[in-house]
Amino acid sequence: FCEYYHRWTETLDPVMRHHHVPGEKMFVDWAGATIPVYDRANGECQPASLFVAVLGASSYTFAYATPSQQMPHWIDCHVRAFEYFSGTPKLVIPDNAKTAVDRSCRYEPDLNRTYHEMATHYGVAVLPARPYKPRDKAKVENAVLVAERWIIAALRHQKLFSIGDLNEAIAVLLDKLNHRQFRKREGSRASLFAELDRPALQPLPAERYEFAQWKTVRANIDYHVEVERHLYSVPYQLTGQQLEARFTATTVEIFHRGIRVTSHVRSYTPYRATTVAEHRRTDPEPPVVA
């Protein structure tokens, strides 16, 4: 699908203005500029990154600051964007960033597994922009420039001491940005959103996505696998087998060839073991014949 879609867009007139179907696309990216956040105790400054999401048809914009651009914050920002828009689009268009894809490719990039799982939970497809193809993400690049002008630049004279305070200030400026009247056309981003994108968005799922990570593991001779420096047991028959671990803040699940074989309450105690009695070998070892 990705290859077909991109090849189709290449047949379009390169100077033709993009037409965005309501509710179809959400473009996402990090702003290039950062926002300083200060420590009250020692006055040290830490840069905060600004995540920007924009809907194609209305240009309705969402922005949120995070301490870093790592995967947990990347996923959290998407969830917050869906909730801000009160619905989900059909497509999400990210850059070919490492938080989005494991392997960049012109037509078929490999999505990060956590990112793919989040997208599946919300019923959206992810179509990363192609490298060196600025037209694929022109909408969000323009939104980033607008956000840098109306949010980052507007905060340059304020001294903020926490990410929470920063996002409260961003929320006020974001509301002003979305309700600001267009210069060359009637209405605002908010009015176009209410007219075009909002009715066309898919409903949010009943439950919020819980961030989960995946890791390839191997069952040791003691039928345990290591996840984040803690050991979890698996059925002894899987000793030596390559498995997959899916872990959230509260749960660790182990899969073998796509089938879940066990789950544990997550422990944060390093170098200790969580063992289920049923996973141990109960039948006696066969005697050794001389």
The 8 nearest C-alpha neighbors of each residue, nearest first, counted from 0:
[[1, 3, 2, 4, 5, 107, 106, 126],
 [2, 0, 4, 3, 106, 5, 107, 126],
 [3, 1, 106, 5, 0, 4, 6, 107],
 [4, 2, 0, 6, 1, 5, 7, 106],
 [3, 5, 7, 1, 2, 6, 0, 8],
 [6, 4, 8, 2, 7, 3, 1, 9],
 [7, 5, 9, 3, 8, 4, 2, 10],
 [6, 8, 4, 5, 9, 10, 3, 11],
 [9, 7, 5, 10, 11, 6, 4, 3],
 [8, 10, 6, 7, 11, 5, 13, 12],
 [11, 9, 8, 7, 12, 6, 13, 5],
 [12, 10, 8, 9, 13, 7, 15, 14],
 [11, 13, 15, 14, 10, 9, 16, 8],
 [14, 12, 15, 11, 9, 16, 10, 134],
 [15, 13, 12, 16, 11, 17, 134, 9],
 [14, 16, 12, 13, 17, 11, 18, 134],
 [15, 17, 18, 14, 13, 12, 19, 11],
 [18, 16, 15, 19, 14, 134, 138, 55],
 [17, 19, 16, 20, 56, 55, 15, 21],
 [20, 18, 56, 55, 17, 21, 23, 24],
 [19, 21, 23, 56, 22, 18, 55, 24],
 [22, 20, 196, 56, 195, 23, 199, 19],
 [21, 23, 196, 199, 200, 88, 24, 20],
 [22, 24, 89, 88, 20, 21, 90, 25],
 [25, 23, 90, 55, 88, 91, 54, 89],
 [24, 26, 54, 91, 53, 55, 92, 88],
 [25, 27, 92, 53, 139, 52, 91, 93],
 [28, 26, 52, 93, 51, 92, 139, 25],
 [27, 29, 51, 50, 93, 94, 30, 52],
 [30, 28, 50, 49, 51, 31, 48, 27],
 [31, 29, 49, 32, 143, 50, 28, 51],
 [30, 32, 29, 33, 143, 48, 49, 147],
 [31, 33, 30, 34, 147, 48, 151, 49],
 [32, 34, 48, 47, 46, 49, 31, 35],
 [33, 35, 47, 46, 36, 151, 48, 32],
 [36, 34, 46, 45, 44, 47, 37, 33],
 [35, 37, 45, 159, 160, 44, 46, 161],
 [38, 36, 44, 160, 43, 42, 159, 39],
 [37, 39, 42, 43, 40, 160, 41, 44],
 [40, 38, 42, 41, 160, 37, 43, 161],
 [41, 39, 38, 42, 43, 37, 160, 44],
 [40, 42, 43, 38, 39, 37, 44, 160],
 [41, 43, 38, 39, 37, 40, 44, 160],
 [44, 42, 38, 41, 37, 45, 39, 40],
 [43, 45, 37, 36, 35, 38, 42, 46],
 [44, 46, 36, 35, 37, 47, 43, 38],
 [47, 45, 35, 34, 33, 36, 48, 44],
 [48, 46, 66, 34, 33, 65, 35, 64],
 [49, 47, 33, 65, 64, 67, 66, 50],
 [48, 50, 64, 30, 63, 29, 51, 65],
 [51, 49, 29, 63, 62, 28, 64, 30],
 [50, 52, 62, 28, 27, 61, 29, 143],
 [53, 51, 27, 61, 26, 60, 62, 25],
 [52, 54, 60, 26, 58, 59, 25, 139],
 [55, 53, 25, 58, 59, 56, 24, 57],
 [54, 56, 19, 24, 58, 57, 25, 53],
 [55, 57, 19, 21, 20, 54, 58, 196],
 [56, 58, 191, 192, 59, 188, 55, 54],
 [59, 57, 54, 53, 55, 188, 60, 56],
 [60, 58, 188, 57, 54, 53, 192, 177],
 [61, 59, 53, 52, 58, 177, 54, 62],
 [60, 62, 52, 51, 80, 53, 63, 59],
 [63, 61, 51, 50, 52, 49, 60, 64],
 [62, 64, 50, 49, 166, 65, 76, 51],
 [65, 63, 49, 48, 166, 47, 50, 162],
 [64, 66, 48, 67, 47, 72, 49, 63],
 [65, 67, 47, 48, 64, 46, 162, 68],
 [68, 66, 65, 69, 48, 47, 72, 46],
 [67, 69, 72, 73, 48, 70, 65, 66],
 [70, 68, 67, 72, 71, 73, 98, 66],
 [69, 71, 73, 72, 98, 74, 68, 99],
 [72, 70, 74, 73, 69, 75, 210, 68],
 [71, 73, 75, 74, 70, 69, 76, 68],
 [74, 72, 70, 76, 71, 75, 69, 68],
 [73, 75, 77, 71, 76, 72, 70, 78],
 [76, 74, 72, 78, 77, 73, 71, 79],
 [77, 75, 79, 73, 78, 74, 72, 80],
 [78, 76, 80, 74, 79, 75, 81, 73],
 [79, 77, 75, 81, 80, 76, 82, 74],
 [78, 80, 76, 82, 77, 81, 83, 75],
 [79, 81, 83, 77, 82, 78, 76, 61],
 [82, 80, 84, 78, 83, 86, 79, 87],
 [81, 83, 85, 79, 80, 84, 78, 86],
 [82, 84, 80, 85, 81, 79, 61, 86],
 [83, 85, 81, 82, 86, 80, 87, 197],
 [86, 84, 82, 83, 81, 203, 87, 202],
 [85, 87, 202, 203, 200, 201, 84, 81],
 [86, 88, 201, 200, 81, 202, 203, 89],
 [89, 87, 22, 23, 200, 90, 24, 201],
 [88, 90, 23, 123, 24, 124, 87, 22],
 [91, 89, 24, 124, 88, 123, 125, 23],
 [90, 92, 125, 25, 24, 26, 126, 124],
 [91, 93, 26, 126, 127, 125, 25, 27],
 [94, 92, 127, 27, 128, 26, 28, 91],
 [93, 95, 128, 96, 127, 28, 92, 99],
 [94, 96, 127, 128, 100, 103, 99, 93],
 [97, 95, 99, 94, 98, 100, 93, 103],
 [98, 96, 100, 99, 101, 95, 102, 111],
 [97, 99, 96, 70, 100, 69, 111, 73],
 [100, 98, 96, 97, 111, 110, 95, 114],
 [99, 101, 110, 111, 97, 109, 102, 98],
 [100, 102, 111, 109, 110, 97, 103, 99],
 [103, 101, 109, 100, 108, 104, 110, 97],
 [104, 102, 108, 95, 100, 101, 109, 105],
 [103, 105, 108, 107, 106, 102, 129, 109],
 [104, 106, 129, 107, 130, 108, 103, 2],
 [105, 107, 2, 104, 1, 108, 5, 129],
 [106, 108, 104, 1, 105, 2, 109, 103],
 [109, 107, 104, 103, 102, 110, 106, 100],
 [110, 108, 102, 100, 101, 107, 111, 103],
 [111, 109, 100, 101, 112, 99, 115, 108],
 [110, 112, 100, 101, 114, 113, 99, 115],
 [113, 111, 115, 114, 110, 116, 213, 212],
 [114, 112, 116, 115, 111, 212, 117, 211],
 [113, 115, 117, 111, 112, 116, 118, 99],
 [116, 114, 112, 118, 113, 117, 110, 119],
 [115, 117, 113, 119, 118, 114, 112, 120],
 [116, 118, 120, 114, 119, 115, 113, 121],
 [119, 117, 115, 123, 121, 120, 116, 122],
 [120, 118, 122, 116, 121, 117, 123, 115],
 [119, 121, 117, 118, 122, 116, 208, 204],
 [122, 120, 118, 119, 123, 204, 117, 203],
 [121, 123, 119, 120, 118, 124, 89, 87],
 [124, 122, 89, 118, 90, 121, 119, 88],
 [123, 125, 90, 89, 91, 118, 126, 122],
 [124, 126, 91, 90, 92, 127, 123, 118],
 [125, 127, 92, 91, 128, 124, 1, 90],
 [128, 126, 93, 92, 94, 95, 125, 129],
 [129, 127, 94, 135, 93, 95, 92, 136],
 [128, 130, 105, 132, 131, 127, 135, 95],
 [129, 131, 132, 128, 105, 95, 104, 94],
 [130, 132, 133, 129, 128, 134, 135, 105],
 [131, 133, 129, 130, 134, 135, 128, 136],
 [134, 132, 135, 136, 137, 131, 130, 129],
 [133, 135, 137, 136, 132, 138, 13, 128],
 [136, 134, 133, 128, 132, 137, 129, 138],
 [135, 137, 134, 138, 139, 133, 140, 128],
 [138, 136, 134, 140, 139, 133, 135, 141],
 [137, 139, 141, 136, 140, 142, 55, 26],
 [140, 138, 142, 141, 26, 136, 137, 143],
 [141, 139, 143, 137, 142, 138, 136, 144],
 [140, 142, 144, 139, 138, 143, 137, 145],
 [141, 143, 139, 145, 140, 144, 146, 138],
 [144, 142, 146, 140, 141, 145, 30, 139],
 [143, 145, 147, 141, 142, 146, 148, 140],
 [146, 144, 142, 148, 143, 147, 149, 141],
 [147, 145, 143, 150, 149, 148, 144, 142],
 [146, 148, 151, 144, 145, 150, 149, 152],
 [149, 147, 145, 152, 146, 150, 151, 144],
 [148, 150, 146, 153, 147, 145, 152, 151],
 [151, 149, 153, 146, 147, 152, 148, 172],
 [150, 152, 147, 154, 153, 148, 149, 155],
 [151, 153, 148, 155, 154, 150, 147, 149],
 [152, 154, 150, 151, 155, 149, 148, 156],
 [155, 153, 157, 151, 152, 156, 150, 34],
 [154, 156, 152, 157, 153, 151, 34, 158],
 [155, 157, 154, 158, 153, 152, 159, 151],
 [158, 156, 154, 155, 159, 153, 35, 165],
 [157, 159, 156, 160, 37, 36, 35, 155],
 [158, 160, 36, 161, 165, 37, 157, 164],
 [159, 161, 37, 36, 38, 39, 158, 164],
 [162, 160, 164, 163, 159, 36, 165, 37],
 [161, 163, 165, 164, 166, 65, 64, 36],
 [162, 164, 166, 161, 165, 167, 160, 168],
 [165, 163, 167, 161, 162, 166, 159, 168],
 [166, 164, 162, 168, 163, 167, 159, 169],
 [167, 165, 169, 163, 168, 164, 170, 64],
 [166, 168, 164, 170, 169, 165, 163, 171],
 [167, 169, 165, 166, 171, 170, 164, 172],
 [168, 170, 166, 172, 167, 171, 173, 165],
 [169, 171, 173, 167, 168, 172, 166, 174],
 [172, 170, 174, 168, 169, 173, 175, 167],
 [171, 173, 175, 169, 174, 170, 150, 176],
 [174, 172, 176, 170, 175, 171, 169, 177],
 [173, 175, 177, 171, 176, 172, 170, 178],
 [176, 174, 172, 178, 173, 177, 179, 171],
 [175, 177, 173, 179, 174, 178, 172, 149],
 [176, 178, 188, 189, 174, 175, 179, 173],
 [179, 177, 175, 189, 187, 176, 188, 174],
 [178, 180, 176, 177, 187, 175, 181, 188],
 [181, 179, 187, 186, 178, 182, 185, 188],
 [182, 180, 187, 184, 183, 186, 185, 179],
 [181, 183, 184, 180, 185, 186, 179, 187],
 [184, 182, 181, 185, 180, 186, 187, 179],
 [185, 183, 181, 182, 186, 180, 187, 188],
 [186, 184, 181, 187, 183, 180, 182, 190],
 [185, 187, 180, 190, 181, 184, 191, 188],
 [188, 186, 180, 190, 189, 181, 178, 179],
 [187, 189, 177, 59, 191, 190, 57, 58],
 [190, 188, 192, 177, 187, 178, 191, 59],
 [189, 191, 193, 187, 192, 188, 186, 194],
 [192, 190, 194, 57, 188, 193, 189, 195],
 [191, 193, 196, 189, 57, 195, 190, 194],
 [194, 192, 190, 197, 191, 195, 189, 196],
 [193, 195, 191, 192, 190, 196, 197, 198],
 [196, 194, 192, 21, 191, 193, 197, 198],
 [195, 197, 22, 21, 192, 199, 198, 200],
 [196, 198, 193, 199, 200, 192, 195, 194],
 [199, 197, 196, 200, 195, 194, 193, 22],
 [198, 200, 22, 196, 197, 21, 201, 195],
 [201, 199, 22, 86, 87, 88, 197, 198],
 [200, 202, 87, 86, 88, 203, 199, 89],
 [203, 201, 86, 87, 204, 200, 85, 121],
 [202, 204, 86, 87, 205, 201, 121, 85],
 [205, 203, 206, 121, 202, 207, 120, 122],
 [204, 206, 203, 207, 202, 208, 121, 120],
 [207, 205, 204, 208, 203, 209, 120, 121],
 [206, 208, 209, 205, 204, 78, 203, 120],
 [207, 209, 210, 206, 117, 120, 78, 121],
 [210, 208, 211, 207, 247, 117, 248, 206],
 [209, 211, 247, 208, 212, 71, 74, 113],
 [212, 210, 247, 246, 209, 113, 245, 213],
 [211, 213, 246, 245, 113, 247, 214, 210],
 [214, 212, 245, 244, 246, 211, 243, 113],
 [213, 215, 244, 243, 216, 245, 212, 226],
 [214, 216, 243, 242, 244, 213, 241, 217],
 [217, 215, 242, 243, 241, 214, 224, 244],
 [216, 218, 241, 240, 242, 224, 239, 219],
 [219, 217, 238, 224, 239, 222, 223, 240],
 [218, 220, 222, 221, 223, 239, 238, 217],
 [219, 221, 222, 238, 239, 218, 223, 235],
 [220, 222, 219, 223, 238, 218, 235, 232],
 [223, 221, 235, 238, 219, 218, 220, 233],
 [224, 222, 232, 231, 218, 219, 221, 230],
 [225, 223, 218, 231, 230, 217, 219, 216],
 [226, 224, 230, 229, 228, 231, 227, 223],
 [227, 225, 229, 228, 230, 224, 244, 231],
 [226, 228, 229, 225, 269, 267, 230, 266],
 [229, 227, 269, 226, 270, 225, 230, 268],
 [228, 230, 269, 270, 226, 225, 271, 227],
 [231, 229, 272, 225, 224, 223, 271, 273],
 [232, 230, 273, 223, 224, 272, 274, 225],
 [231, 233, 223, 274, 222, 275, 273, 224],
 [232, 234, 222, 278, 223, 235, 261, 231],
 [235, 233, 278, 236, 237, 222, 279, 232],
 [234, 236, 222, 237, 238, 278, 279, 280],
 [235, 237, 234, 238, 222, 233, 280, 278],
 [238, 236, 235, 240, 234, 239, 218, 233],
 [239, 237, 218, 222, 235, 240, 236, 220],
 [238, 240, 218, 219, 217, 237, 220, 241],
 [241, 239, 237, 238, 217, 218, 242, 255],
 [240, 242, 217, 216, 239, 218, 215, 243],
 [243, 241, 255, 216, 217, 254, 215, 240],
 [242, 244, 215, 254, 216, 253, 214, 255],
 [245, 243, 253, 214, 213, 252, 215, 254],
 [246, 244, 213, 252, 212, 251, 253, 211],
 [245, 247, 251, 212, 211, 250, 252, 244],
 [246, 248, 211, 250, 249, 210, 251, 212],
 [247, 249, 250, 246, 265, 211, 210, 209],
 [250, 248, 265, 247, 264, 251, 246, 266],
 [251, 249, 265, 264, 247, 246, 263, 248],
 [250, 252, 246, 263, 262, 265, 245, 264],
 [253, 251, 262, 245, 244, 261, 246, 263],
 [252, 254, 244, 261, 259, 243, 260, 262],
 [255, 253, 259, 243, 258, 260, 257, 242],
 [256, 254, 242, 258, 257, 259, 243, 260],
 [257, 255, 258, 254, 242, 243, 259, 241],
 [256, 258, 255, 254, 259, 243, 242, 260],
 [259, 257, 254, 255, 256, 260, 253, 261],
 [260, 258, 254, 253, 261, 255, 257, 252],
 [259, 261, 254, 253, 258, 255, 262, 233],
 [262, 260, 253, 259, 252, 233, 263, 254],
 [261, 263, 252, 251, 253, 250, 264, 260],
 [264, 262, 251, 250, 265, 252, 261, 231],
 [265, 263, 250, 249, 251, 266, 262, 273],
 [264, 266, 250, 249, 251, 263, 267, 248],
 [265, 267, 268, 264, 229, 273, 249, 269],
 [266, 268, 269, 265, 229, 227, 228, 271],
 [267, 269, 266, 271, 229, 270, 228, 272],
 [270, 268, 229, 228, 271, 267, 227, 266],
 [269, 271, 229, 228, 268, 272, 230, 225],
 [272, 270, 269, 229, 230, 268, 273, 228],
 [273, 271, 230, 231, 274, 229, 270, 232],
 [272, 274, 231, 230, 232, 275, 271, 263],
 [273, 275, 232, 231, 272, 276, 278, 223],
 [274, 276, 277, 278, 232, 273, 279, 233],
 [277, 275, 278, 279, 274, 232, 280, 281],
 [276, 278, 279, 275, 234, 280, 281, 274],
 [277, 279, 234, 276, 275, 235, 233, 280],
 [280, 278, 277, 276, 235, 281, 234, 275],
 [279, 281, 282, 235, 278, 277, 283, 234],
 [282, 280, 279, 283, 277, 278, 284, 276],
 [281, 283, 280, 284, 285, 279, 235, 277],
 [284, 282, 285, 281, 280, 286, 279, 287],
 [283, 285, 286, 282, 287, 281, 280, 288],
 [286, 284, 283, 287, 282, 288, 281, 280],
 [287, 285, 288, 284, 283, 289, 282, 281],
 [286, 288, 289, 285, 284, 283, 282, 280],
 [289, 287, 286, 285, 284, 283, 282, 281],
 [288, 287, 286, 285, 284, 283, 282, 280]]
